[in-house]
């Protein structure tokens, strides 16, 4: 709005007059003393207000407000009043006894230089004793640190020696009873080293027909050792498969666990976990060997009552096999002839346990097959085995640009030709990661190394 506006004022019934009005801008904020707002139009109305400038108080020429009148500085100063005293002296007509008086004679005068020299000597004596006490403490601390260091070194030496013995024992145990993929890699690596040593020895000592005959014998020995390793591998695969099955069933039978606010673990069994635990106990009982005949029959009857609750083709087949085994046991058939039948019962019952309809708890752990339409973008072709496999089955080093062979083909090629063992590098990397994690400096590069 401009500072000057023109307002038309009606002076008569048919006459108007234009009047110039000057607008004076307020130099202060009017106080708000309450009001209300029209909800329809949105106009605010104040209860009170003023358009005139408030009057200023006249200046009297006297400073009414100052720091001296609002603050006060206090000061404490002690005062000692005079105390008039007197003494009595001997005079004519008055006797004062001097038995208790002391005769004081002046001593040697001590100058300022002598006083400061005496203080300096006292300070030197104090510093001497303090430095001696401090040196004793330093020596004791060094002696204690040396003792702790020697004890730590002895403990570390004992630990390294024990770890070395344990490592040799584990390697010996791995060579005698291989169970994992790393154990078989060690066996194939040792076999390759032995073959190379024998080849070098034959080339160095024999020639002609003897050399060819020695190579033929070496080839036969290598084939026998490979066959022996293969038999150990089959046994280890079967044992690992049984352990994986028992671990899977035990995981299904575990109760629900959660941590409370006070840190205590609470466990709860549901009807599904109880059902899974019952099936787990039955499977472990029927998979046991060398149990008495009566106990075996009781286990089969328990299995029959459990399976009979559901009617389907799978349960019908299990019931037929149970009846067949009970009938053969009643006819005194040898245990070795019943192994195949018992394995069939265990296999079918495991299939029964893995069915969510009969064991609802297993649905939480079973892997759901992915949608085939989503796998099209993650499927690669292996040029070695000529198979289409998901991308997780291909080892991809950090410096590779193309997809090579799958993991199974690489494993077979390593066992057949190169026979390299990467266990020691794996252990080195694990120890390195453990030591880096103990530093707690948030370093991540060592965890990215493959």
PyMOL commands that set and color helices and strands:
alter all, ss='L'
color gray80, all
select helices_A, chain A and resi 67-70+112-176+181-205+208-252+271-286+293-307+313-330+335-353+360-364+372-378+391-393+407-418+423-439+445-448
alter helices_A, ss='H'
color red, helices_A
select strands_A, chain A and resi 4-10+16-22+35-37+44-46+256-259+265-268+379-382+387-390
alter strands_A, ss='S'
color yellow, strands_A
deselect
rebuild
show_as cartoon
